[in-house]
Amino acid sequence: MNIMITGATGFVGTKLVKSLLKDGHTLFPLVRSEKKKSAILASLSPEEAKRVHPVYGDVTKEMLGVDRADQEKLLGQLHILYHTAAYLSFDPEDREKTFFVNVQGTKHAIDFAHKIKIPSFFHISTAYTLGLDDYGKEDLHSLSRTFVNDYEESKGHAEHLVWQERDALNVSIFRPAIIVGDSNTGEADTTFALYGLLKAVALVKKLIQRGRISSDHEIRLLCSEEASNNVVPVNYVVDVLSAAAIHAAPSAIYHIANNHAPKNKDVMNWIREISGVTQLKLVNDPDRLTESDKVINEPMNVFRSYLSRSVVFEDPNTQNLLKKSGRNKLDLTDEKYRMLIKTYFNS
């Protein structure tokens, strides 16, 4: 198949490119600059590079910023558009940009798919468009809910735009939960959730090494011991997305989730052991934090909601997709989880 990908140079996008090439597809990644184009091609073998044809563009512009000549070349030639591009920020000051990139950018991608006659539109969203709910089905969520942040809200609005097109396009929406590194290699390029916690611990370790914190001084981290982070390795996310090229059903929503993740208290035990920072204590009450605790907790503040509650995402559509494609189910064992943590501290 001939496949266009927005966000092809992002954390998920770069691995999706490699996976789709492995499956034999020909790709047309949207790139904003010569530098981005060179970065993609440099990561490929000569054989792979023959099947990658970067297209200059920008999701913030109408028709994705693709010039008319390229539009004419692509007309009727593409089978799927994977829209993975997004702006991830939890800063309220970025609300306007977040909505423009994530909502208007999705509208630009949809318009492009219509004009270039791309029959299938795959939208990569987030499982957390359910807002404050703790149970999600593979259905479109109402927008009349409280969202944790502007990013979640913007992705919810983008999903509604995509869903409105299901009579004209083969629409599929993919909702990853909290994406962590590769469960085979440990490689990660994200600072989200788990990595915010690891960053806080790394800060403590550095302060201990510099003598600014005593090695027996208790450090409190604001995080629910009994909650489970719904984390999914990036390679599992990519496996689902790659399988979708052949096996996705139109007008379907797919959760890419892990409803059997370990509790935070178990993860913290692994972090203590691997980092060597043994005086860490998880607490639920912010009033129990000292002023120095608050400084150390700062890298985690924007992820507080994700570290403090357990959310279950039903995923029968995803499990059926994997079964049809012959791909493996999620296999994030405790040992692989520990390896992700170990890789972070080793790096």
C-alpha positions in Angstrom: 0.0 0.0 0.0 0.9 3.6 -0.5 0.7 5.4 2.9 1.1 9.0 4.0 2.1 9.7 7.6 1.9 13.0 9.4 4.2 13.3 12.5 6.6 10.8 11.0 9.5 12.2 12.8 7.9 11.9 16.3 8.3 9.3 19.0 5.7 6.9 17.5 6.0 8.1 13.9 9.7 7.1 13.5 9.0 3.6 14.7 5.8 3.3 12.6 7.8 4.2 9.5 10.2 1.3 10.1 7.4 -1.1 10.9 5.3 -0.3 7.8 8.4 -0.6 5.7 9.1 -4.0 7.2 5.6 -5.0 6.1 6.3 -4.0 2.5 4.5 -0.7 2.2 5.6 2.4 0.4 5.6 5.6 2.5 5.0 9.3 1.9 5.9 11.0 5.2 5.0 14.6 5.6 8.1 16.6 6.6 8.4 20.3 7.5 12.0 20.8 6.4 15.0 19.5 4.5 16.5 18.6 7.9 13.5 16.5 8.8 13.6 14.8 5.4 17.3 14.0 5.8 16.7 12.6 9.3 14.2 10.1 8.1 16.2 9.0 5.1 19.4 8.7 7.2 17.7 6.2 9.5 16.9 3.8 6.7 18.7 1.2 4.7 19.2 1.8 1.0 16.5 -0.7 0.2 14.1 1.0 2.6 14.9 4.5 1.3 13.7 3.4 -2.1 10.2 3.1 -0.7 10.1 6.4 1.2 9.2 9.5 -0.6 9.0 12.5 1.8 6.5 15.2 1.0 7.1 18.8 2.2 4.2 20.2 4.2 2.9 21.3 7.6 -0.3 20.2 9.4 -1.0 23.8 10.6 -1.6 24.9 7.0 -4.5 24.3 4.6 -4.1 21.1 2.5 -1.2 20.3 4.9 0.9 22.9 3.1 1.5 20.5 0.3 2.2 22.4 -3.0 -0.1 21.9 -6.0 2.5 20.0 -8.0 2.8 17.4 -5.3 -0.9 17.3 -4.8 -1.4 16.4 -8.5 1.3 13.7 -8.2 -0.4 12.2 -5.2 -4.0 12.4 -6.5 -5.6 8.9 -6.3 -2.2 7.3 -5.5 -2.5 6.9 -1.7 -4.5 4.3 0.2 -4.2 5.4 3.9 -3.4 8.6 5.7 -2.0 8.0 9.2 -2.5 11.3 11.2 -0.1 11.0 14.1 1.0 14.6 14.3 0.0 16.4 17.5 1.1 19.1 19.9 1.5 17.8 23.4 1.5 20.5 26.1 -0.3 20.7 29.4 0.5 24.3 29.9 -2.7 26.4 30.0 -0.9 29.2 28.2 -0.5 26.9 25.2 -4.2 26.2 24.9 -4.6 28.2 21.7 -1.7 26.5 20.0 -2.8 23.1 21.3 -6.2 23.4 19.8 -4.9 24.9 16.6 -2.5 22.1 15.9 -4.6 19.2 17.2 -8.0 20.3 16.0 -7.4 22.6 13.0 -4.5 20.4 12.0 -6.8 17.4 11.9 -9.3 19.3 9.8 -6.5 20.1 7.4 -5.6 16.4 7.2 -9.2 15.4 6.6 -9.6 18.0 3.8 -6.4 16.7 2.3 -7.7 13.1 2.3 -10.8 14.2 0.6 -9.1 16.2 -2.2 -6.4 13.7 -2.8 -8.9 10.9 -2.7 -7.3 8.9 0.1 -9.9 6.3 1.1 -8.8 5.5 4.6 -8.1 8.0 7.4 -6.4 6.6 10.6 -6.4 9.1 13.5 -4.0 8.6 16.4 -5.6 10.1 19.5 -5.2 9.4 23.2 -7.1 7.0 25.5 -7.6 9.9 27.9 -10.3 11.6 25.8 -12.6 10.1 28.5 -11.7 13.0 30.9 -12.1 12.1 34.6 -13.9 8.9 34.0 -12.2 5.7 35.2 -13.6 3.3 32.6 -13.6 3.8 28.9 -15.3 1.9 26.1 -14.2 1.9 22.4 -16.9 4.4 21.6 -16.8 8.1 20.8 -16.9 10.1 24.1 -19.2 13.1 24.6 -17.5 16.4 24.8 -19.7 17.5 27.7 -17.3 16.3 30.4 -14.4 17.7 32.5 -11.0 17.1 30.9 -7.8 16.9 32.9 -6.0 19.3 30.5 -6.3 21.1 27.2 -4.4 18.4 25.3 -7.1 15.8 26.2 -9.9 18.2 25.3 -8.3 19.1 22.0 -7.9 15.4 21.1 -11.6 14.9 22.0 -12.7 17.6 19.6 -10.4 16.2 16.9 -12.0 12.8 17.3 -15.4 14.3 16.7 -14.2 15.9 13.5 -12.8 12.6 12.3 -16.0 10.6 13.3 -18.2 13.0 11.3 -16.4 11.8 8.2 -17.1 8.1 8.6 -19.7 8.0 5.8 -17.2 9.5 3.3 -13.9 7.9 4.5 -12.9 4.6 6.1 -12.2 6.2 9.4 -10.4 4.4 12.3 -9.4 6.1 15.6 -6.6 4.7 17.7 -6.2 5.6 21.3 -2.9 4.7 23.0 -2.8 5.0 26.8 0.4 6.2 28.4 3.2 5.4 25.9 6.6 4.3 27.4 9.8 3.1 25.8 10.4 0.0 23.7 9.9 -3.1 25.8 12.6 -5.0 23.9 15.3 -2.4 23.9 14.3 0.1 26.6 14.7 3.0 24.1 12.5 5.9 24.9 12.0 9.5 23.6 9.4 10.8 26.0 9.2 12.7 29.3 5.6 11.8 30.0 4.1 10.2 33.3 6.5 7.4 34.3 9.4 9.4 33.0 8.3 12.4 35.0 8.5 10.2 38.1 11.9 8.9 37.0 13.1 12.4 36.3 12.2 13.4 39.9 14.1 10.4 41.3 17.1 11.2 39.2 17.0 14.8 40.6 17.0 13.3 44.1 20.0 11.1 43.3 21.9 14.0 41.9 21.2 16.1 45.0 22.4 13.2 47.3 25.6 12.8 45.2 26.3 16.5 45.6 25.7 16.4 49.3 22.7 18.6 49.2 20.4 15.9 50.6 21.4 13.4 53.3 21.3 9.8 52.1 19.0 9.0 55.0 16.6 11.9 54.6 13.1 10.8 53.6 11.8 12.1 50.3 8.0 12.2 49.7 6.6 11.8 46.2 3.0 12.7 45.6 1.7 9.6 43.9 -1.0 7.0 44.8 0.5 3.7 45.9 -2.5 1.6 44.9 -3.1 3.2 41.5 -1.8 1.6 38.3 -0.4 3.6 35.4 -2.0 2.3 32.2 1.3 2.2 30.3 1.9 0.7 26.9 5.3 0.2 25.2 5.8 2.1 22.0 6.5 -1.1 20.1 3.1 -2.5 21.1 1.4 0.7 19.9 3.2 0.5 16.6 2.3 -3.2 16.2 -1.4 -2.3 16.5 -1.0 0.6 14.1 0.9 -1.5 11.6 -1.7 -4.3 11.7 -4.4 -1.8 11.0 -3.1 -1.1 7.5 -4.6 -4.4 6.4 -7.0 -5.3 9.1 -8.6 -2.2 10.5 -12.4 -2.0 10.3 -14.0 1.2 9.1 -15.9 3.3 11.7 -14.0 1.6 14.6 -12.2 2.9 17.6 -9.2 1.0 19.1 -7.9 1.3 22.6 -4.2 0.5 22.8 -4.0 -0.1 26.6 -2.6 -2.2 29.4 -5.2 -3.0 32.0 -2.9 -5.3 34.0 -0.2 -2.8 34.8 1.6 -3.1 38.2 0.6 -0.8 41.0 2.7 2.3 41.7 4.0 0.9 44.9 5.5 -2.1 43.0 7.0 0.3 40.4 8.4 2.4 43.2 10.1 -0.6 44.7 11.8 -1.3 41.4 12.8 2.3 41.1 14.3 2.3 44.6 16.3 -0.9 43.9 17.5 0.2 40.4 18.3 3.9 41.2 19.8 3.2 44.7 17.7 6.0 46.1 16.1 4.1 49.0 14.5 6.8 51.0 11.6 7.5 48.7 8.1 7.4 50.1 4.8 7.7 48.2 2.1 9.9 49.7 -1.4 10.8 48.6 -1.7 14.0 50.7 0.0 17.1 49.3 -0.1 18.6 52.8 2.5 16.1 53.8 5.1 17.5 51.4 7.8 19.7 52.8 9.1 22.7 50.8 12.1 20.6 49.6 9.7 17.8 48.6 7.7 20.3 46.5 10.8 21.2 44.5 11.6 17.6 43.8 7.9 16.8 42.9 7.8 19.7 40.4 8.7 17.5 37.3 5.7 15.3 38.1 3.1 18.1 38.6 1.6 18.1 35.2 1.3 14.3 35.2 -0.4 14.2 38.7 -3.8 12.9 37.4 -2.1 10.0 35.5 -0.1 9.0 38.6 -3.0 9.2 41.0 -5.8 7.1 39.5 -6.3 3.7 37.8 -8.2 3.8 34.5 -9.5 0.7 32.6 -9.9 0.9 28.8 -11.9 -1.8 27.1 -10.0 -3.1 24.0 -12.0 -5.9 22.3 -11.6 -4.2 18.9 -7.8 -4.1 19.4 -7.6 -7.7 20.5 -9.7 -8.8 17.5 -7.4 -6.7 15.2 -4.3 -8.4 16.6 -5.9 -11.8 16.3 -6.8 -11.3 12.6 -3.3 -10.0 11.8 -1.5 -12.8 13.7 0.4 -10.3 15.9 1.2 -10.8 19.5 -0.8 -9.4 22.4 0.8 -7.0 24.9 3.6 -8.6 26.8 4.9 -6.1 29.3 6.3 -8.4 32.0 7.6 -7.1 35.3 11.1 -7.9 34.1 10.6 -5.8 30.9 9.1 -3.0 33.0 12.2 -3.1 35.2 14.4 -3.0 32.1 12.7 0.2 31.0 13.5 1.8 34.3 17.1 0.5 34.3 17.6 1.8 30.8 16.5 5.3 31.9 19.0 5.4 34.8 21.8 3.9 32.7 21.4 6.6 30.1 
